[in-house]
Amino acid sequence: MTIGITDPEKIRTTVYAVIERCGATQDELIPILSEINHKLGYLPAEALDEISHLLKVPKSQVFSVASFYRMLSTKPRGTHVVQFCESAPCHVVGGREVWEELQDQLHLQSGETTRDGCWTLVTTSCLGICGVGPVIMVDEDVYGNVTPAQVKDILARYM
Amino acid sequence: MKYYRSHVLVCVDPECLRKGAHEVLDSLQDELVAQGLIDEVQVLETSRLGGCSNGPEMMVYPEGVHYSGLTVDDIPYLVEEHFLKGRVVQKFIAPTISFADEELSAPKAKEVRVVLRNCGKIDPENIEDYIAEDGYMALAKVLTEMTPEQVIDEIIRSGLRGRGGAGFPAGKKWQLARMNPGDVKYLTCNADEGDPGAFMNRRVLEGDPHSVLEGMIIAAYVIGANHGYVYCRAEYPVAVRTLNIAIQQARAFGFLGENIFGSGFSFDIEVRKGAGAFVCGEETALIASIEGKRGEPRPRPPFPAVKGLWGKPTNNNNVETYANVPQIILKGADWFASMGTAKSKGTKTFAVAGDVKYTGLIEVPLGITIREVIYDVGGGIKDNKGFKAVQIGGPMGGCLPASALDLPIDYESLSSAGAMMGSGGLVVMDDETCMVDIARFFMDFTQDESCGKCTPCRVGTRRILEVLERICAGKGRDGDIETLEMLCQDIMATSLCGLGQGAPNPVVSTLKHFRDEYIAHIYEKRCPAKVCKALITYAILPDVCTGCMVCARNCPVEAIHGERRKVHTIDPDVCIRCGICMQVCNFNAVSVN
């Protein structure tokens, strides 16, 4: 995952490969978008154009779906995506302090990406592991029972 | 099936995996092979055993020994001692054994496990384990002995109601979908468990996926559907994986596919993953999302039973509703109806979270009181603090005060008290929680998750949030409470779907039960729970302060002044109310007002 892929060839081959696997029908649109988002880190405008063309679905519709779901991003994301669970069970066991520490450490507000393209900080809906709140997720790794003091160490593992 | 003298359950929850559960599993397999024990000891992957805080962890049966904190290097010794010499290795025993055991072993006193009966006990990735627990027996009975009408009659008599929250009688729903004419019908399973704090469905999908599939196949036979979808949220990758494995195995055994049990009935299931949208838990939004569209609800009627997926009659139920079905068929409607209250039958799973001693999953008969759940099953409030409120029903539920503790948990009692059953999230809050802040918090969630289609929900929730943020920031003004009440009423009356109609509930319920806190914030500029930062000040008690300078050294903004061995003071204009001084003071000399 790198920030702001501009290589149109890579975008094209990724889109073709994913659609080949999923099938070119509208009901596959969300699986297709999810997989491309996972492979490229986000959904570049060129990819959305290509999907619209191949699925014969209007561009407006492809974009409206891509912008609706929280896990799909139409903006480039950092190499590491830090997700903070902002749900009530995490909130009442000290989530707010962890969130403030994350913002301080990364110098980011929710939804922002660092200039060097290293980090993106976002909030996520409940991850369902509320027994060990507060919970954060860095890329695919889940951390439970997080305290503000641990934030620095956790982030350091990805530097 | 093979006979094993010992079963080892290794937790493969995301947290344990991160700590190396896979490596431990591999090493365990290798070592058992090396010692020639692989035919005597069965190794199973399972979901959460205890807390995972000290993973990787495993459970060994029949002894019921819980090991944790294992590394690959520990495995040869463990295998030699435990499985070869038969000696329990004390040093690996999980420190929290009393609690960790309770999650898995016999349920706590007031629990009854129906939906969760197999979770943690069987290998979810092995269909034979499920079959050994009478799995797919109900399906066989339905397909060979019962007509669809008889099944509907049995489910109606059992009193099973939708476990997704609304509580519509499941049998009636099936009847509607069956009656509606159409060559093609669909069945959907709502596994988009988006309520913060609710993870009952995840656990069922990860621990006992076949019970859900079996319930779905029975429902499909009844309504006449040949294709079904499980719509699972993408936040649950393990559940999606387990489900897919279960579906493959069910196909291989002939429980899914063409001509099931030679009955002429054919049905297949596909898993659809969401992409992060809370509103997709609403059934019409869920259907739109499966079709590959924006997950926006549409007005009902027509109900999905008439016009659902791709315009065809569709039956949609929640994971837990389907998981109850095989048990009802096998044990009978009377057995199920013997649990619960007059109108709410059976059991309900709850995910207990927040300031309670034992957080986690429970399953209790309906009609149990909130007090029993919190104190008898949940062990009471953490750190011996006082109880303040319990939030039941997810973000659209309500906050209930201490006076509601003896309320029985059933659909009607909760609704009339201003909360709701919801999908089963139960967040307990202690007396250091600010209820205005909590209401603000829930509104922040719902306004964020509002899909934006209808104005009352899109704009209304935003307006409520603005007022609440102002109140928490110490800028509340006369008339705010009245504005909130008006907004809540309008949004509830005019929103399109359950999200908007329920969104004001946290505000309505806190205004009803904790009005004095709103008044304190607005008129006295005071946060009684000392949570809202704009409304609190930190001060040093001159009689207690020893002048040790610890607070001054730790203050991130240098707001604390004073010389060594002299009383310090905090400059309120510089202070950012981070509370660090209070945490570091060894003499409890910092007070908050």
Interface residues (C-beta under 8 A of the other chain):
Chain A: T25 Q26 D27 E28 L29 I30 P31 L33 S34 Q61 S64 V65 F68 Y69 R70 M71 L72 E86 S87 A88 P89 C90 H91 V92 V93 T124 S125 C126 L127 G128 I129 C130 G131 V132 G133 D141 V142 Y143 G144 N145
Chain B: D13 P14 E15 R18 R48 G51 C52 S53 E193 G194 D195 P196 G197 A198 F199 R202 A234 E235 Y236 R272 K273 G274 A275 G276 A277 F278 S289 I290 E291 G292 K293 R294 G295 E296 A351 A353 G354 D355 T359 G360 Q391 P395 G425 V427 M429 T433 I438 F441 F442 F445 E449 C451
